[in-house]
Amino acid sequence: MLGDVSLAESDRSKQAKSSPPAARAPIDPIPLARMDAADPALLTELMALVQKVAESGEFILGRAVEAFERDFAAYCEADHAVGVASGTDALTLAMRALDIGEGAEVIVPTNSFVATAEAVVLAGAIPRFVDVDARSGLVTAEGIKAAITPRTRCVIVVHLYGATVDLDSVRALAADAGLYLVEDACQAHGARYRGQRVGAIGDIGAFSFYPAKNLGAWGDGGAVVTNAARLAERVRLLRSHGERPRYRHRLIGCTGRLDAMQAAILRRKLAFLDRWNQERRDAAARLDSLLAGIDGVVTCSAAPDGGDHVFHLYVVRSAHRDALRRRLSEVGIESGIHYPTPIHQTEAFRRFHSSRHPLPVCEERAATICTLPLFPGITFSELERIAAAVRSASQDLMQPTV
């Protein structure tokens, strides 16, 4: 019997050596963001709203847009909300409504999406780039103050990744210097600062409804919010050829209107925004805990005193960022970089900033930041898998080379 067993084991050993290796089980990918198609019930409801707009034939402005504007203004605790075609349009039309144009300088943090500075140039003004706080990654009153010149007319603060800027100090500085304060809240839908919704705290605020945003459309879309009736009226004119009534063109405007279908979708999704934001906060807190103590990885979840973070993006920093991303990709975990090049170093905007004046914090962060998956509905097991992959990769990458 012992001999027979030995022969059987030998046969199995030979067979294992001659047989191809077993196929590895497929890895379920974890995306950077999840779209509405992942929620069949919501998808069905939104499709019905699209059909309703299609059947009405009311595609440009009209009741769907007006209803969303009312609801979004109320949600933002603002007197006015004006639906526009994109977040870039929201920023550009905000500049134009404030009469920020040729010869004017606008202070802009350089670690933002390019649209923040793009809007300044499209309005005819000049972006003046500033660095940010090393810990929070957000623009500060101190940084803004150092950049003010006699030509400065406006400052744009960016609530980056969903974290709120310290608005009290910036607002006081802007008031003392006679500057307009514009909030780029394109990544901060629903965030609060000292109890107030961001976007409606400065003179005027801009939102983007790009599909991956906390409140996302099924295409491009945006909104301008303000408590100033005069500014809201100017944006309404500018978004639609400066026209009122039909064929009376009071201003040189553009085609920058929010589509009715997008408005209908956004209005319904607005009802879920606070719940989704809380799910993002809860997931971020869990991921913070899971990533704690990993050498070489720094989380970036700080918000200022009295501020908020709604985690449009969950960002960490690593000196081995590119290698870390490759390792995550190998195990089916998507990641991103927001943003790989500070705006002042891009080909399009280099001419607006002297290379003799580096912005070291933004430049260093651009080389180390990594965005990890985080979205409403992400499971604890998915968060554990992300953290385990980061931990494993970081342990290997931190090993000294021989």
C-alpha positions as a Markdown table, in Angstrom:
| # | Residue | x | y | z |
|---|---|---|---|---|
| 1 | Met | 0.0 | 0.0 | 0.0 |
| 2 | Leu | 2.8 | 2.5 | 0.9 |
| 3 | Gly | 4.4 | 1.7 | -2.5 |
| 4 | Asp | 1.1 | 2.3 | -4.3 |
| 5 | Val | 0.7 | 5.7 | -2.6 |
| 6 | Ser | 4.2 | 6.7 | -3.5 |
| 7 | Leu | 3.6 | 5.8 | -7.2 |
| 8 | Ala | 0.3 | 7.7 | -7.2 |
| 9 | Glu | 2.0 | 10.8 | -5.8 |
| 10 | Ser | 4.8 | 10.4 | -8.3 |
| 11 | Asp | 2.2 | 10.3 | -11.2 |
| 12 | Arg | 0.4 | 13.4 | -9.9 |
| 13 | Ser | 3.7 | 15.2 | -9.6 |
| 14 | Lys | 4.6 | 14.3 | -13.2 |
| 15 | Gln | 1.1 | 15.4 | -14.4 |
| 16 | Ala | 1.4 | 18.7 | -12.5 |
| 17 | Lys | 4.7 | 19.4 | -14.1 |
| 18 | Ser | 3.4 | 18.6 | -17.6 |
| 19 | Ser | 0.1 | 20.4 | -17.2 |
| 20 | Pro | -0.4 | 24.2 | -17.8 |
| 21 | Pro | -0.9 | 26.3 | -14.7 |
| 22 | Ala | -4.5 | 26.8 | -13.6 |
| 23 | Ala | -6.0 | 30.1 | -14.8 |
| 24 | Arg | -6.1 | 32.7 | -12.1 |
| 25 | Ala | -9.6 | 33.9 | -11.0 |
| 26 | Pro | -10.5 | 37.1 | -12.6 |
| 27 | Ile | -10.1 | 40.2 | -10.5 |
| 28 | Asp | -13.2 | 42.4 | -10.0 |
| 29 | Pro | -12.0 | 45.9 | -10.9 |
| 30 | Ile | -12.5 | 48.8 | -8.5 |
| 31 | Pro | -13.2 | 52.0 | -10.6 |
| 32 | Leu | -12.1 | 55.4 | -9.6 |
| 33 | Ala | -15.8 | 56.5 | -9.6 |
| 34 | Arg | -19.1 | 54.7 | -10.2 |
| 35 | Met | -21.7 | 56.0 | -12.6 |
| 36 | Asp | -25.5 | 55.9 | -12.3 |
| 37 | Ala | -25.7 | 52.7 | -14.4 |
| 38 | Ala | -24.5 | 50.9 | -11.3 |
| 39 | Asp | -27.8 | 51.7 | -9.6 |
| 40 | Pro | -30.6 | 50.0 | -11.7 |
| 41 | Ala | -33.5 | 51.6 | -9.8 |
| 42 | Leu | -32.0 | 55.1 | -10.1 |
| 43 | Leu | -31.2 | 54.5 | -13.8 |
| 44 | Thr | -34.8 | 53.5 | -14.5 |
| 45 | Glu | -36.1 | 56.6 | -12.7 |
| 46 | Leu | -33.8 | 58.9 | -14.6 |
| 47 | Met | -34.5 | 57.4 | -17.9 |
| 48 | Ala | -38.2 | 58.1 | -17.3 |
| 49 | Leu | -37.4 | 61.7 | -16.7 |
| 50 | Val | -35.4 | 61.9 | -19.9 |
| 51 | Gln | -38.4 | 60.5 | -21.7 |
| 52 | Lys | -40.7 | 63.0 | -20.1 |
| 53 | Val | -38.5 | 65.9 | -21.3 |
| 54 | Ala | -38.3 | 64.3 | -24.8 |
| 55 | Glu | -42.1 | 64.0 | -25.0 |
| 56 | Ser | -42.5 | 67.7 | -23.9 |
| 57 | Gly | -40.2 | 68.9 | -26.7 |
| 58 | Glu | -39.0 | 71.6 | -24.3 |
| 59 | Phe | -35.2 | 71.1 | -24.7 |
| 60 | Ile | -33.8 | 74.6 | -24.3 |
| 61 | Leu | -34.4 | 76.3 | -21.0 |
| 62 | Gly | -38.1 | 76.0 | -20.0 |
| 63 | Arg | -39.7 | 74.5 | -17.0 |
| 64 | Ala | -37.2 | 71.7 | -16.3 |
| 65 | Val | -34.4 | 74.2 | -16.0 |
| 66 | Glu | -36.4 | 76.7 | -14.0 |
| 67 | Ala | -37.4 | 74.0 | -11.5 |
| 68 | Phe | -33.8 | 72.8 | -11.1 |
| 69 | Glu | -32.6 | 76.4 | -10.6 |
| 70 | Arg | -35.2 | 77.0 | -7.9 |
| 71 | Asp | -34.2 | 73.8 | -6.1 |
| 72 | Phe | -30.5 | 74.2 | -6.4 |
| 73 | Ala | -30.7 | 77.8 | -5.2 |
| 74 | Ala | -32.6 | 76.7 | -2.1 |
| 75 | Tyr | -30.2 | 73.8 | -1.6 |
| 76 | Cys | -27.2 | 76.2 | -1.7 |
| 77 | Glu | -29.1 | 78.7 | 0.5 |
| 78 | Ala | -28.6 | 81.3 | -2.2 |
| 79 | Asp | -31.1 | 83.8 | -3.6 |
| 80 | His | -30.3 | 82.8 | -7.2 |
| 81 | Ala | -29.0 | 79.9 | -9.2 |
| 82 | Val | -28.5 | 80.0 | -13.0 |
| 83 | Gly | -28.0 | 76.8 | -15.0 |
| 84 | Val | -25.2 | 76.9 | -17.6 |
| 85 | Ala | -23.6 | 74.5 | -20.0 |
| 86 | Ser | -20.5 | 73.6 | -18.0 |
| 87 | Gly | -18.4 | 74.4 | -15.0 |
| 88 | Thr | -16.1 | 76.3 | -17.3 |
| 89 | Asp | -19.0 | 78.4 | -18.5 |
| 90 | Ala | -20.0 | 79.0 | -14.9 |
| 91 | Leu | -16.6 | 80.4 | -14.1 |
| 92 | Thr | -16.3 | 82.4 | -17.3 |
| 93 | Leu | -19.7 | 83.9 | -17.0 |
| 94 | Ala | -19.1 | 84.8 | -13.4 |
| 95 | Met | -16.0 | 86.7 | -14.5 |
| 96 | Arg | -17.9 | 88.5 | -17.2 |
| 97 | Ala | -20.9 | 89.3 | -14.9 |
| 98 | Leu | -18.4 | 91.0 | -12.5 |
| 99 | Asp | -16.9 | 93.0 | -15.5 |
| 100 | Ile | -13.5 | 91.3 | -15.0 |
| 101 | Gly | -11.8 | 91.9 | -18.3 |
| 102 | Glu | -8.9 | 93.3 | -20.2 |
| 103 | Gly | -6.0 | 94.4 | -18.0 |
| 104 | Ala | -7.4 | 93.0 | -14.8 |
| 105 | Glu | -5.5 | 90.4 | -12.7 |
| 106 | Val | -7.3 | 87.5 | -11.0 |
| 107 | Ile | -5.5 | 85.5 | -8.3 |
| 108 | Val | -5.8 | 81.8 | -8.9 |
| 109 | Pro | -4.3 | 78.8 | -7.1 |
| 110 | Thr | -2.2 | 76.8 | -9.5 |
| 111 | Asn | -3.1 | 73.3 | -8.3 |
| 112 | Ser | -6.6 | 73.3 | -9.8 |
| 113 | Phe | -8.2 | 71.9 | -12.9 |
| 114 | Val | -7.2 | 74.2 | -15.8 |
| 115 | Ala | -10.7 | 75.6 | -16.2 |
| 116 | Thr | -10.2 | 77.8 | -13.2 |
| 117 | Ala | -7.5 | 79.8 | -15.0 |
| 118 | Glu | -9.0 | 79.2 | -18.4 |
| 119 | Ala | -12.1 | 81.2 | -17.4 |
| 120 | Val | -10.0 | 84.2 | -16.4 |
| 121 | Val | -8.3 | 84.3 | -19.8 |
| 122 | Leu | -11.5 | 83.7 | -21.7 |
| 123 | Ala | -13.0 | 86.7 | -19.9 |
| 124 | Gly | -10.0 | 88.7 | -21.1 |
| 125 | Ala | -8.2 | 89.0 | -17.8 |
| 126 | Ile | -4.8 | 87.8 | -16.6 |
| 127 | Pro | -4.4 | 84.9 | -14.1 |
| 128 | Arg | -1.9 | 85.5 | -11.3 |
| 129 | Phe | -0.9 | 82.1 | -9.9 |
| 130 | Val | -0.3 | 81.5 | -6.2 |
| 131 | Asp | 0.9 | 78.6 | -4.1 |
| 132 | Val | -1.1 | 76.8 | -1.4 |
| 133 | Asp | -0.8 | 75.6 | 2.2 |
| 134 | Ala | 1.5 | 72.6 | 2.5 |
| 135 | Arg | -0.8 | 70.6 | 4.8 |
| 136 | Ser | -4.2 | 71.3 | 3.3 |
| 137 | Gly | -3.3 | 72.0 | -0.4 |
| 138 | Leu | -5.7 | 74.9 | -0.3 |
| 139 | Val | -5.1 | 78.6 | -1.0 |
| 140 | Thr | -4.7 | 80.8 | 2.0 |
| 141 | Ala | -5.2 | 84.5 | 2.8 |
| 142 | Glu | -1.5 | 84.9 | 3.3 |
| 143 | Gly | -0.7 | 83.5 | -0.1 |
| 144 | Ile | -3.3 | 85.7 | -1.7 |
| 145 | Lys | -2.1 | 88.9 | 0.1 |
| 146 | Ala | 1.4 | 88.5 | -1.2 |
| 147 | Ala | 0.1 | 88.3 | -4.8 |
| 148 | Ile | -2.1 | 91.4 | -4.8 |
| 149 | Thr | -1.0 | 94.2 | -7.1 |
| 150 | Pro | -2.7 | 97.5 | -8.2 |
| 151 | Arg | -4.2 | 95.6 | -11.1 |
| 152 | Thr | -5.8 | 92.8 | -9.0 |
| 153 | Arg | -9.6 | 92.9 | -9.2 |
| 154 | Cys | -10.7 | 89.4 | -8.1 |
| 155 | Val | -9.6 | 86.3 | -6.3 |
| 156 | Ile | -10.8 | 82.8 | -7.1 |
| 157 | Val | -10.7 | 80.3 | -4.2 |
| 158 | Val | -11.0 | 76.6 | -5.1 |
| 159 | His | -12.6 | 74.2 | -2.7 |
| 160 | Leu | -10.2 | 71.5 | -4.0 |
| 161 | Tyr | -11.3 | 67.8 | -3.9 |
| 162 | Gly | -14.3 | 68.8 | -1.8 |
| 163 | Ala | -12.4 | 70.4 | 1.1 |
| 164 | Thr | -13.4 | 74.0 | 2.0 |
| 165 | Val | -11.0 | 76.9 | 2.0 |
| 166 | Asp | -10.7 | 79.0 | 5.2 |
| 167 | Leu | -13.2 | 81.6 | 3.8 |
| 168 | Asp | -13.3 | 83.9 | 6.9 |
| 169 | Ser | -9.8 | 85.0 | 6.5 |
| 170 | Val | -10.0 | 85.2 | 2.7 |
| 171 | Arg | -13.3 | 87.1 | 2.7 |
| 172 | Ala | -11.9 | 89.7 | 5.2 |
| 173 | Leu | -8.8 | 90.2 | 3.0 |
| 174 | Ala | -10.8 | 90.6 | -0.1 |
| 175 | Ala | -13.1 | 93.1 | 1.5 |
| 176 | Asp | -10.2 | 95.1 | 2.8 |
| 177 | Ala | -8.5 | 95.1 | -0.6 |
| 178 | Gly | -11.7 | 95.9 | -2.5 |
| 179 | Leu | -11.6 | 92.6 | -4.4 |
| 180 | Tyr | -14.4 | 90.4 | -5.7 |
| 181 | Leu | -14.4 | 86.9 | -4.2 |
| 182 | Val | -15.4 | 84.0 | -6.5 |
| 183 | Glu | -15.8 | 80.5 | -5.2 |
| 184 | Asp | -14.9 | 77.7 | -7.5 |
| 185 | Ala | -17.1 | 75.1 | -5.9 |
| 186 | Cys | -17.0 | 72.7 | -8.8 |
| 187 | Gln | -15.8 | 69.9 | -6.6 |
| 188 | Ala | -17.6 | 70.8 | -3.4 |
| 189 | His | -21.4 | 70.4 | -3.9 |
| 190 | Gly | -23.1 | 70.5 | -0.6 |
| 191 | Ala | -20.1 | 71.3 | 1.5 |
| 192 | Arg | -20.5 | 73.7 | 4.4 |
| 193 | Tyr | -18.2 | 76.3 | 5.9 |
| 194 | Arg | -19.2 | 77.5 | 9.4 |
| 195 | Gly | -22.8 | 76.3 | 8.7 |
| 196 | Gln | -23.2 | 78.0 | 5.3 |
| 197 | Arg | -23.2 | 76.2 | 2.0 |
| 198 | Val | -20.1 | 77.0 | -0.1 |
| 199 | Gly | -20.7 | 78.7 | -3.4 |
| 200 | Ala | -23.0 | 81.3 | -1.9 |
| 201 | Ile | -20.6 | 82.8 | 0.6 |
| 202 | Gly | -18.5 | 84.9 | -1.8 |
| 203 | Asp | -19.8 | 87.4 | -4.3 |
| 204 | Ile | -20.5 | 84.6 | -6.8 |
| 205 | Gly | -19.9 | 80.8 | -7.0 |
| 206 | Ala | -19.5 | 78.3 | -9.8 |
| 207 | Phe | -20.4 | 74.6 | -9.9 |
| 208 | Ser | -19.7 | 71.9 | -12.4 |
| 209 | Phe | -22.1 | 68.9 | -13.0 |
| 210 | Tyr | -19.6 | 66.8 | -14.9 |
| 211 | Pro | -20.8 | 63.2 | -14.6 |
| 212 | Ala | -18.2 | 62.1 | -12.0 |
| 213 | Lys | -19.0 | 65.0 | -9.7 |
| 214 | Asn | -20.8 | 64.6 | -6.4 |
| 215 | Leu | -23.8 | 65.9 | -8.2 |
| 216 | Gly | -23.3 | 64.7 | -11.8 |
| 217 | Ala | -25.3 | 65.1 | -15.0 |
| 218 | Trp | -25.3 | 62.7 | -18.0 |
| 219 | Gly | -23.0 | 65.1 | -19.9 |
| 220 | Asp | -21.7 | 68.6 | -19.3 |
| 221 | Gly | -23.5 | 71.1 | -17.1 |
| 222 | Gly | -22.9 | 73.8 | -14.5 |
| 223 | Ala | -24.5 | 76.5 | -12.4 |
| 224 | Val | -23.7 | 80.0 | -11.1 |
| 225 | Val | -25.1 | 80.8 | -7.6 |
| 226 | Thr | -25.2 | 84.3 | -6.0 |
| 227 | Asn | -27.2 | 86.4 | -3.6 |
| 228 | Ala | -26.9 | 89.4 | -5.9 |
| 229 | Ala | -29.9 | 89.8 | -8.3 |
| 230 | Arg | -27.8 | 92.0 | -10.6 |
| 231 | Leu | -25.2 | 89.4 | -11.1 |
| 232 | Ala | -27.7 | 86.6 | -11.6 |
| 233 | Glu | -29.5 | 88.7 | -14.3 |
| 234 | Arg | -26.3 | 89.3 | -16.1 |
| 235 | Val | -25.4 | 85.6 | -16.2 |
| 236 | Arg | -28.9 | 84.8 | -17.5 |
| 237 | Leu | -28.4 | 87.2 | -20.3 |
| 238 | Leu | -24.8 | 86.2 | -21.1 |
| 239 | Arg | -25.6 | 82.4 | -21.2 |
| 240 | Ser | -28.1 | 83.0 | -24.1 |
| 241 | His | -26.7 | 85.6 | -26.5 |
| 242 | Gly | -27.5 | 88.5 | -24.2 |
| 243 | Glu | -31.0 | 88.2 | -25.5 |
| 244 | Arg | -34.2 | 89.4 | -23.9 |
| 245 | Pro | -36.9 | 89.4 | -25.3 |
| 246 | Arg | -36.3 | 87.2 | -28.4 |
| 247 | Tyr | -33.9 | 89.0 | -30.9 |
| 248 | Arg | -33.2 | 91.9 | -28.6 |
| 249 | His | -29.5 | 91.5 | -27.7 |
| 250 | Arg | -28.6 | 93.6 | -24.8 |
| 251 | Leu | -25.1 | 92.1 | -24.2 |
| 252 | Ile | -22.6 | 90.1 | -26.3 |
| 253 | Gly | -23.2 | 86.6 | -24.9 |
| 254 | Cys | -22.8 | 83.0 | -25.9 |
| 255 | Thr | -24.6 | 79.7 | -26.1 |
| 256 | Gly | -24.0 | 78.6 | -22.5 |
| 257 | Arg | -27.4 | 77.2 | -21.3 |
| 258 | Leu | -28.0 | 74.1 | -19.2 |
| 259 | Asp | -29.9 | 71.5 | -21.2 |
| 260 | Ala | -33.4 | 70.6 | -20.0 |
| 261 | Met | -32.6 | 66.9 | -19.9 |
| 262 | Gln | -29.6 | 67.5 | -17.7 |
| 263 | Ala | -31.7 | 69.8 | -15.5 |
| 264 | Ala | -34.3 | 67.1 | -15.0 |
| 265 | Ile | -31.7 | 64.5 | -14.1 |
| 266 | Leu | -29.9 | 66.8 | -11.7 |
| 267 | Arg | -33.0 | 67.9 | -10.0 |
| 268 | Arg | -33.9 | 64.3 | -9.1 |
| 269 | Lys | -30.3 | 63.5 | -8.0 |
| 270 | Leu | -30.2 | 66.6 | -5.8 |
| 271 | Ala | -32.5 | 64.8 | -3.4 |
| 272 | Phe | -29.8 | 62.2 | -2.7 |
| 273 | Leu | -26.8 | 64.6 | -2.5 |
| 274 | Asp | -26.6 | 64.9 | 1.3 |
| 275 | Arg | -26.8 | 61.2 | 1.8 |
| 276 | Trp | -24.2 | 60.5 | -0.9 |
| 277 | Asn | -21.9 | 63.1 | 0.6 |
| 278 | Gln | -22.2 | 61.5 | 4.0 |
| 279 | Glu | -21.4 | 58.1 | 2.4 |
| 280 | Arg | -18.3 | 59.7 | 0.9 |
| 281 | Arg | -17.2 | 61.1 | 4.3 |
| 282 | Asp | -17.8 | 57.8 | 6.1 |
| 283 | Ala | -15.8 | 55.9 | 3.4 |
| 284 | Ala | -13.0 | 58.4 | 3.6 |
| 285 | Ala | -12.8 | 58.1 | 7.4 |
| 286 | Arg | -12.6 | 54.3 | 7.1 |
| 287 | Leu | -9.9 | 54.6 | 4.4 |
| 288 | Asp | -8.0 | 57.0 | 6.6 |
| 289 | Ser | -8.0 | 54.5 | 9.4 |
| 290 | Leu | -7.0 | 51.6 | 7.1 |
| 291 | Leu | -4.1 | 53.5 | 5.6 |
| 292 | Ala | -2.9 | 54.8 | 9.0 |
| 293 | Gly | 0.7 | 53.9 | 9.7 |
| 294 | Ile | 1.7 | 52.9 | 6.2 |
| 295 | Asp | 5.2 | 54.2 | 5.7 |
| 296 | Gly | 5.6 | 56.6 | 2.8 |
| 297 | Val | 1.9 | 57.3 | 2.3 |
| 298 | Val | 0.3 | 60.5 | 3.6 |
| 299 | Thr | -3.5 | 61.1 | 3.5 |
| 300 | Cys | -4.8 | 64.5 | 2.5 |
| 301 | Ser | -8.2 | 64.6 | 4.3 |
| 302 | Ala | -7.8 | 67.7 | 6.3 |
| 303 | Ala | -10.4 | 70.5 | 6.3 |
| 304 | Pro | -9.9 | 73.9 | 8.0 |
| 305 | Asp | -11.4 | 74.7 | 11.4 |
| 306 | Gly | -15.2 | 75.1 | 10.9 |
| 307 | Gly | -14.9 | 73.7 | 7.4 |
| 308 | Asp | -16.0 | 70.6 | 5.6 |
| 309 | His | -14.9 | 67.9 | 3.2 |
| 310 | Val | -17.3 | 66.1 | 0.8 |
| 311 | Phe | -14.6 | 64.0 | -0.8 |
| 312 | His | -15.2 | 64.5 | -4.5 |
| 313 | Leu | -11.7 | 62.9 | -4.6 |
| 314 | Tyr | -9.8 | 61.0 | -2.0 |
| 315 | Val | -6.1 | 61.9 | -2.4 |
| 316 | Val | -2.9 | 60.5 | -0.8 |
| 317 | Arg | 0.7 | 61.4 | -1.3 |
| 318 | Ser | 3.6 | 59.1 | -2.0 |
| 319 | Ala | 7.2 | 59.7 | -3.1 |
| 320 | His | 6.7 | 56.4 | -5.2 |
| 321 | Arg | 3.4 | 57.6 | -6.7 |
| 322 | Asp | 3.9 | 56.2 | -10.2 |
| 323 | Ala | 5.2 | 52.8 | -9.1 |
| 324 | Leu | 2.3 | 52.7 | -6.6 |
| 325 | Arg | -0.2 | 53.3 | -9.3 |
| 326 | Arg | 1.3 | 50.6 | -11.5 |
| 327 | Arg | 1.0 | 48.1 | -8.6 |
| 328 | Leu | -2.6 | 49.1 | -8.0 |
| 329 | Ser | -3.4 | 48.7 | -11.6 |
| 330 | Glu | -2.0 | 45.2 | -11.6 |
| 331 | Val | -4.6 | 44.1 | -9.0 |
| 332 | Gly | -7.5 | 45.8 | -10.7 |
| 333 | Ile | -7.6 | 49.1 | -8.7 |
| 334 | Glu | -8.0 | 52.2 | -10.7 |
| 335 | Ser | -6.2 | 55.4 | -9.6 |
| 336 | Gly | -5.7 | 58.9 | -10.9 |
| 337 | Ile | -3.6 | 62.1 | -10.6 |
| 338 | His | -5.5 | 65.4 | -9.9 |
| 339 | Tyr | -3.5 | 67.2 | -11.3 |
| 340 | Pro | -0.2 | 66.0 | -12.8 |
| 341 | Thr | 1.0 | 69.5 | -13.9 |
| 342 | Pro | 0.4 | 72.7 | -12.0 |
| 343 | Ile | -1.5 | 75.2 | -14.3 |
| 344 | His | 1.4 | 77.6 | -14.4 |
| 345 | Gln | 3.7 | 74.9 | -15.9 |
| 346 | Thr | 1.4 | 73.9 | -18.7 |
| 347 | Glu | 2.1 | 74.8 | -22.3 |
| 348 | Ala | -1.0 | 77.0 | -22.5 |
| 349 | Phe | -0.4 | 79.0 | -19.4 |
| 350 | Arg | 3.4 | 79.2 | -19.0 |
| 351 | Arg | 3.4 | 82.7 | -20.5 |
| 352 | Phe | 1.5 | 84.0 | -17.5 |
| 353 | His | 4.1 | 83.1 | -14.9 |
| 354 | Ser | 7.8 | 83.6 | -14.7 |
| 355 | Ser | 9.9 | 80.5 | -14.1 |
| 356 | Arg | 12.0 | 82.7 | -11.8 |
| 357 | His | 9.2 | 82.5 | -9.3 |
| 358 | Pro | 8.6 | 78.8 | -8.5 |
| 359 | Leu | 5.5 | 77.7 | -6.6 |
| 360 | Pro | 7.2 | 74.9 | -4.6 |
| 361 | Val | 4.3 | 73.4 | -2.7 |
| 362 | Cys | 2.1 | 72.9 | -5.8 |
| 363 | Glu | 5.0 | 71.6 | -7.8 |
| 364 | Glu | 6.0 | 69.1 | -5.1 |
| 365 | Arg | 2.4 | 68.0 | -4.6 |
| 366 | Ala | 1.9 | 67.4 | -8.4 |
| 367 | Ala | 4.8 | 64.9 | -8.3 |
| 368 | Thr | 3.4 | 62.9 | -5.4 |
| 369 | Ile | -0.4 | 63.0 | -5.3 |
| 370 | Cys | -2.5 | 60.0 | -6.1 |
| 371 | Thr | -6.3 | 59.7 | -6.2 |
| 372 | Leu | -7.7 | 56.4 | -4.9 |
| 373 | Pro | -11.2 | 55.1 | -5.5 |
| 374 | Leu | -14.0 | 56.5 | -3.4 |
| 375 | Phe | -17.7 | 56.9 | -4.2 |
| 376 | Pro | -21.1 | 56.4 | -2.6 |
| 377 | Gly | -21.9 | 52.8 | -2.2 |
| 378 | Ile | -18.2 | 51.7 | -2.0 |
| 379 | Thr | -18.1 | 48.6 | 0.2 |
| 380 | Phe | -16.0 | 48.0 | 3.3 |
| 381 | Ser | -14.4 | 45.0 | 1.5 |
| 382 | Glu | -13.4 | 47.2 | -1.4 |
| 383 | Leu | -11.9 | 49.8 | 1.0 |
| 384 | Glu | -10.0 | 46.9 | 2.7 |
| 385 | Arg | -8.8 | 45.7 | -0.7 |
| 386 | Ile | -7.6 | 49.2 | -1.6 |
| 387 | Ala | -5.7 | 49.6 | 1.7 |
| 388 | Ala | -4.2 | 46.2 | 1.5 |
| 389 | Ala | -2.9 | 46.9 | -2.0 |
| 390 | Val | -1.4 | 50.2 | -1.0 |
| 391 | Arg | 0.2 | 48.7 | 2.1 |
| 392 | Ser | 1.7 | 45.8 | 0.1 |
| 393 | Ala | 3.0 | 48.0 | -2.6 |
| 394 | Ser | 4.4 | 50.6 | -0.2 |
| 395 | Gln | 6.2 | 47.9 | 1.9 |
| 396 | Asp | 7.9 | 46.7 | -1.3 |
| 397 | Leu | 8.7 | 50.2 | -2.6 |
| 398 | Met | 10.1 | 51.3 | 0.7 |
| 399 | Gln | 12.6 | 48.4 | 0.8 |
| 400 | Pro | 16.2 | 49.7 | 0.4 |
| 401 | Thr | 17.8 | 48.8 | -3.0 |
| 402 | Val | 21.0 | 46.8 | -2.9 |
